Amino acid sequence: MAPSTPRPSGVASAPSAARAGAPLVGIDAGGTKLHFRVLDPRSGEQRDAVLPSGDWTAFDPAEKAAVVAAHVAELTQVAPLAIGIGAHGSDSDDECDELRAAMQAAMPGVRVRVVNDAFLLPVAGSARSAAGVVVGTGSIAVASAADGSSLYAGGWGWLLGDHSSAWGIVRDAVVALAARMDHGADVASDPLFAALCGAAGVRTLREIADLMERGPAPMWAQWAPLVFDAANAESDAANAAISKGADSLTELVAALIDRGGVVDEVVAGGGVITRQPLLERALAARLDAALGLEVKVFRGDAVEGAIALARALVD
């Protein structure tokens, strides 16, 4: 992140006497759940609540603010001193500003900072200017420019991109199998082929492809662990997909830097990369070779970044 981005700095000093009992609130607002963290800045005590987000991406800013404000009121009993939010679906500075304004209208007098949820990773996981790379169901890279504006790369979904993500790694592995079959290779000898046939309940690669075309992407994205298992069993197609994914993520970070992103290191997180050391090692090697950057894999809760945002508003 850019130098102006708030950093975790331990427990904030006590606020003014007028608001001494007010907590800080951090919110990781994802597509399926809202992760709240309520922090007492005096004692450092914190408590978490994870609640369903409903149809978050379909809500307008006022609806999102109403949902969040209602939950915060139940969790805190008193108006918080500040709220930091990492919001899925707020994909530009303007959209983040719209949600911030709606939150401040719903909770007058409360300081609010809103960023895209991908930015919670570098805020929580780095003391330097860092790019955030999320590799979960989908994948995206973010960074800040020197002027503090937000930069995004990737996140185009299962059809167009999201390499290394759950659906990206499965798609690219099947593409690799298909390319080998087109060149006359016996794909039945590849450990990935048998694993995918078993998971899909079919016997041929074309049946796998047909199922992927007709079925919802989240369904076949669940096969992602099979790709990494097959890579460990020396599957050429699986290893090709992992290599392609690591290359593509590195290219996203390079694109951010080319556009003015201030990046001294990379913080990666998300369910795929935190569970798959093969991908972590591949990405680390590519980033070092191509950009001279180190990668940290953040295995904590992204809501830590949201609390850091709230803390920075009162420090």
C-alpha positions as CSV (number, residue, x, y, z in Angstrom):
1,M,0.0,0.0,0.0
2,A,1.0,3.6,-0.3
3,P,2.8,5.3,2.6
4,S,-0.4,7.1,3.5
5,T,-2.3,3.9,4.0
6,P,-3.1,3.2,7.7
7,R,-0.9,0.7,9.4
8,P,-1.6,-1.7,12.3
9,S,0.1,0.0,15.3
10,G,-0.9,-1.9,18.4
11,V,-3.7,-0.8,20.6
12,A,-4.6,2.8,20.2
13,S,-4.3,5.2,23.1
14,A,-7.5,6.1,25.0
15,P,-9.8,8.4,23.1
16,S,-11.0,11.7,24.6
17,A,-13.0,11.6,27.8
18,A,-16.2,12.4,25.9
19,R,-16.0,9.2,23.9
20,A,-13.8,7.1,26.3
21,G,-16.2,4.2,26.4
22,A,-16.7,4.0,22.6
23,P,-15.3,1.0,20.8
24,L,-13.6,0.7,17.4
25,V,-15.3,-1.6,14.9
26,G,-13.7,-3.4,11.9
27,I,-15.8,-5.1,9.3
28,D,-14.8,-7.5,6.5
29,A,-17.9,-7.4,4.3
30,G,-17.6,-10.3,2.0
31,G,-19.9,-11.7,-0.6
32,T,-21.4,-14.2,1.8
33,K,-20.6,-13.1,5.3
34,L,-19.9,-10.0,7.4
35,H,-17.1,-10.5,9.9
36,F,-17.3,-7.9,12.7
37,R,-14.5,-7.2,15.2
38,V,-15.3,-4.9,18.1
39,L,-12.2,-3.5,19.9
40,D,-12.1,-1.7,23.3
41,P,-9.2,0.7,22.6
42,R,-8.5,1.1,26.3
43,S,-8.1,-2.5,27.3
44,G,-7.3,-4.0,23.9
45,E,-10.1,-6.6,24.5
46,Q,-11.9,-7.6,21.3
47,R,-14.8,-9.8,20.3
48,D,-15.9,-11.1,16.9
49,A,-19.2,-11.9,15.2
50,V,-19.7,-13.5,11.8
51,L,-23.1,-13.0,10.3
52,P,-24.6,-13.7,6.9
53,S,-24.4,-10.7,4.5
54,G,-27.5,-11.6,2.5
55,D,-27.5,-10.5,-1.1
56,W,-24.7,-8.0,-0.4
57,T,-23.6,-7.4,-4.0
58,A,-27.1,-6.6,-5.1
59,F,-27.6,-3.9,-2.3
60,D,-27.2,-0.3,-3.1
61,P,-24.9,1.8,-0.7
62,A,-27.9,2.9,1.5
63,E,-29.1,-0.7,1.9
64,K,-25.6,-1.9,2.8
65,A,-25.2,0.9,5.3
66,A,-28.5,0.0,6.9
67,V,-27.6,-3.6,7.3
68,V,-24.2,-2.8,8.8
69,A,-25.5,-0.1,11.1
70,A,-28.2,-2.4,12.4
71,H,-25.6,-5.1,13.2
72,V,-23.2,-2.6,14.8
73,A,-26.0,-1.2,17.0
74,E,-26.7,-4.8,18.3
75,L,-23.0,-5.5,18.8
76,T,-21.8,-2.4,20.5
77,Q,-24.8,-0.9,22.3
78,V,-23.1,2.5,22.0
79,A,-22.0,4.4,18.9
80,P,-18.5,3.4,18.0
81,L,-15.7,5.9,17.8
82,A,-14.7,4.8,14.3
83,I,-15.5,2.0,11.8
84,G,-13.2,0.5,9.2
85,I,-14.8,-1.5,6.4
86,G,-13.3,-3.7,3.7
87,A,-16.2,-4.0,1.3
88,H,-16.6,-6.7,-1.4
89,G,-18.1,-5.1,-4.5
90,S,-16.8,-1.6,-3.8
91,D,-14.4,-1.7,-6.7
92,S,-13.3,1.9,-7.1
93,D,-12.5,4.8,-4.9
94,D,-15.8,6.4,-5.9
95,E,-17.8,3.3,-4.9
96,C,-16.0,3.2,-1.6
97,D,-16.8,6.9,-1.0
98,E,-20.4,6.2,-1.7
99,L,-20.6,3.6,0.9
100,R,-18.7,5.7,3.4
101,A,-21.1,8.6,2.9
102,A,-24.1,6.2,3.3
103,M,-22.5,4.8,6.5
104,Q,-22.0,8.3,7.9
105,A,-25.6,9.2,7.1
106,A,-26.8,6.1,8.9
107,M,-24.5,6.6,11.9
108,P,-24.0,10.4,12.3
109,G,-20.9,11.4,14.2
110,V,-19.0,8.1,13.6
111,R,-15.8,8.2,11.6
112,V,-15.8,5.7,8.7
113,R,-13.2,4.5,6.3
114,V,-14.1,2.2,3.4
115,V,-11.8,0.3,1.1
116,N,-12.3,-2.7,-1.2
117,D,-11.9,-5.9,0.9
118,A,-8.8,-6.9,-1.0
119,F,-7.0,-3.9,0.6
120,L,-7.4,-5.4,4.0
121,L,-4.6,-7.9,3.3
122,P,-1.8,-5.4,2.9
123,V,-3.1,-3.2,5.7
124,A,-3.2,-6.2,8.1
125,G,-0.1,-8.0,6.8
126,S,2.6,-5.4,6.1
127,A,4.3,-2.5,7.7
128,R,5.6,-1.4,4.3
129,S,3.9,-0.3,1.0
130,A,2.5,-3.6,-0.3
131,A,0.3,-5.0,-3.0
132,G,-2.5,-7.3,-1.9
133,V,-3.1,-10.5,-3.9
134,V,-6.3,-12.4,-3.0
135,V,-6.4,-16.0,-4.2
136,G,-9.6,-17.7,-3.2
137,T,-12.7,-18.6,-5.2
138,G,-11.5,-15.8,-7.6
139,S,-8.3,-13.8,-7.7
140,I,-7.4,-10.1,-7.8
141,A,-4.4,-7.8,-7.1
142,V,-4.6,-4.3,-5.6
143,A,-2.2,-1.6,-4.7
144,S,-2.1,2.1,-3.9
145,A,-0.5,4.8,-6.0
146,A,1.7,7.5,-4.5
147,D,-1.3,9.8,-4.3
148,G,-3.2,7.2,-2.3
149,S,-5.6,6.3,-5.1
150,S,-6.5,2.6,-5.5
151,L,-5.4,0.4,-8.3
152,Y,-6.9,-2.9,-9.3
153,A,-5.8,-5.7,-11.6
154,G,-7.5,-9.0,-12.3
155,G,-10.8,-10.1,-10.7
156,W,-12.4,-10.8,-14.1
157,G,-14.2,-14.0,-13.1
158,W,-14.0,-17.6,-14.1
159,L,-14.6,-17.1,-17.8
160,L,-12.0,-14.4,-18.4
161,G,-9.3,-14.7,-15.8
162,D,-9.0,-15.4,-12.0
163,H,-5.9,-17.5,-12.6
164,S,-4.7,-19.6,-9.6
165,S,-8.1,-19.2,-7.9
166,A,-10.3,-22.2,-7.2
167,W,-12.1,-22.1,-10.5
168,G,-9.1,-20.7,-12.4
169,I,-6.8,-23.5,-11.4
170,V,-9.4,-26.1,-12.4
171,R,-10.2,-24.5,-15.7
172,D,-6.5,-24.1,-16.6
173,A,-5.7,-27.6,-15.6
174,V,-8.5,-29.0,-17.8
175,V,-7.2,-26.7,-20.6
176,A,-3.8,-28.2,-20.2
177,L,-5.2,-31.7,-20.4
178,A,-7.2,-30.8,-23.5
179,A,-4.1,-29.4,-25.2
180,R,-2.1,-32.6,-24.4
181,M,-5.0,-34.7,-25.8
182,D,-5.1,-32.6,-29.0
183,H,-1.4,-33.3,-29.5
184,G,-1.9,-37.0,-29.2
185,A,-0.9,-37.6,-25.6
186,D,-2.5,-40.3,-23.5
187,V,-4.2,-38.1,-20.8
188,A,-5.5,-41.2,-19.1
189,S,-2.0,-41.6,-17.7
190,D,-2.1,-38.2,-16.0
191,P,-3.1,-38.5,-12.3
192,L,-5.3,-35.4,-12.7
193,F,-7.5,-37.1,-15.4
194,A,-8.6,-40.0,-13.1
195,A,-9.1,-37.6,-10.2
196,L,-11.4,-35.3,-12.2
197,C,-13.3,-38.2,-13.7
198,G,-14.0,-39.5,-10.3
199,A,-15.1,-36.2,-8.9
200,A,-17.4,-35.5,-11.9
201,G,-18.7,-39.1,-12.2
202,V,-17.7,-39.3,-15.9
203,R,-15.3,-41.3,-18.0
204,T,-14.0,-38.9,-20.6
205,L,-12.3,-35.5,-20.8
206,R,-15.0,-34.2,-23.1
207,E,-17.6,-35.1,-20.5
208,I,-15.7,-33.2,-17.9
209,A,-15.6,-30.1,-20.3
210,D,-19.3,-30.5,-21.0
211,L,-20.1,-30.6,-17.3
212,M,-18.0,-27.5,-16.6
213,E,-19.8,-25.6,-19.5
214,R,-23.2,-26.5,-18.2
215,G,-22.7,-26.5,-14.5
216,P,-22.2,-23.4,-12.2
217,A,-18.6,-22.5,-11.8
218,P,-18.7,-22.7,-7.9
219,M,-19.6,-26.4,-8.4
220,W,-16.5,-27.4,-10.3
221,A,-14.3,-24.9,-8.4
222,Q,-14.6,-27.4,-5.6
223,W,-12.2,-29.7,-7.5
224,A,-9.3,-27.3,-6.9
225,P,-7.7,-29.4,-4.2
226,L,-7.6,-32.3,-6.7
227,V,-5.4,-30.3,-9.0
228,F,-2.8,-29.7,-6.2
229,D,-3.0,-33.3,-5.2
230,A,-2.3,-34.3,-8.8
231,A,0.6,-31.9,-9.0
232,N,2.1,-33.6,-6.0
233,A,1.6,-36.9,-7.9
234,E,3.6,-35.4,-10.8
235,S,0.7,-34.5,-13.1
236,D,2.0,-32.5,-16.0
237,A,-1.3,-30.7,-16.6
238,A,-1.7,-29.8,-12.9
239,N,1.8,-28.4,-12.6
240,A,1.3,-26.5,-15.8
241,A,-1.9,-24.9,-14.4
242,I,0.0,-23.9,-11.2
243,S,2.8,-22.4,-13.2
244,K,0.4,-20.5,-15.4
245,G,-1.4,-19.2,-12.3
246,A,1.8,-18.0,-10.6
247,D,2.9,-16.3,-13.8
248,S,-0.5,-14.6,-14.2
249,L,-0.5,-13.3,-10.6
250,T,3.0,-11.9,-11.0
251,E,1.8,-10.2,-14.2
252,L,-1.0,-8.6,-12.2
253,V,1.4,-7.2,-9.7
254,A,3.7,-5.9,-12.5
255,A,0.7,-4.2,-14.1
256,L,0.0,-2.4,-10.9
257,I,3.6,-1.2,-10.6
258,D,3.5,-0.1,-14.3
259,R,0.4,2.1,-13.5
260,G,2.2,3.8,-10.6
261,G,1.5,1.4,-7.7
262,V,3.9,1.8,-4.8
263,V,4.9,-1.8,-4.0
264,D,7.8,-2.9,-1.8
265,E,6.4,-6.4,-1.1
266,V,3.4,-8.5,-1.7
267,V,0.9,-9.8,0.8
268,A,-1.2,-12.7,-0.4
269,G,-4.2,-14.3,1.2
270,G,-7.4,-16.3,0.4
271,G,-8.4,-19.9,0.9
272,V,-6.4,-21.3,-2.0
273,I,-3.0,-19.8,-1.4
274,T,-3.1,-20.2,2.4
275,R,-3.8,-24.0,2.0
276,Q,-1.6,-24.8,-1.0
277,P,2.2,-24.5,-0.4
278,L,2.9,-25.5,-4.1
279,L,1.2,-22.3,-5.2
280,E,2.9,-20.2,-2.5
281,R,6.3,-21.4,-3.5
282,A,5.6,-20.9,-7.2
283,L,4.4,-17.4,-6.7
284,A,7.3,-16.5,-4.4
285,A,9.7,-17.7,-7.1
286,R,8.0,-15.8,-9.9
287,L,7.8,-12.5,-7.9
288,D,11.4,-12.7,-6.9
289,A,12.7,-13.5,-10.4
290,A,10.5,-11.1,-12.3
291,L,10.1,-8.2,-9.9
292,G,12.6,-8.7,-7.0
293,L,9.7,-8.8,-4.6
294,E,9.1,-11.0,-1.5
295,V,5.6,-12.4,-0.8
296,K,4.1,-12.9,2.6
297,V,1.1,-15.2,2.9
298,F,-1.3,-13.7,5.5
299,R,-3.1,-16.5,7.4
300,G,-4.9,-14.3,9.9
301,D,-8.4,-12.8,9.6
302,A,-8.7,-10.0,7.1
303,V,-10.8,-8.1,9.6
304,E,-7.5,-7.3,11.3
305,G,-7.0,-4.8,8.5
306,A,-10.4,-3.3,9.0
307,I,-9.6,-2.7,12.7
308,A,-6.4,-1.1,11.7
309,L,-8.3,1.3,9.4
310,A,-10.6,2.2,12.3
311,R,-7.7,2.7,14.7
312,A,-5.9,5.0,12.2
313,L,-9.0,7.3,12.1
314,V,-8.5,8.1,15.8
315,D,-4.7,7.9,16.2
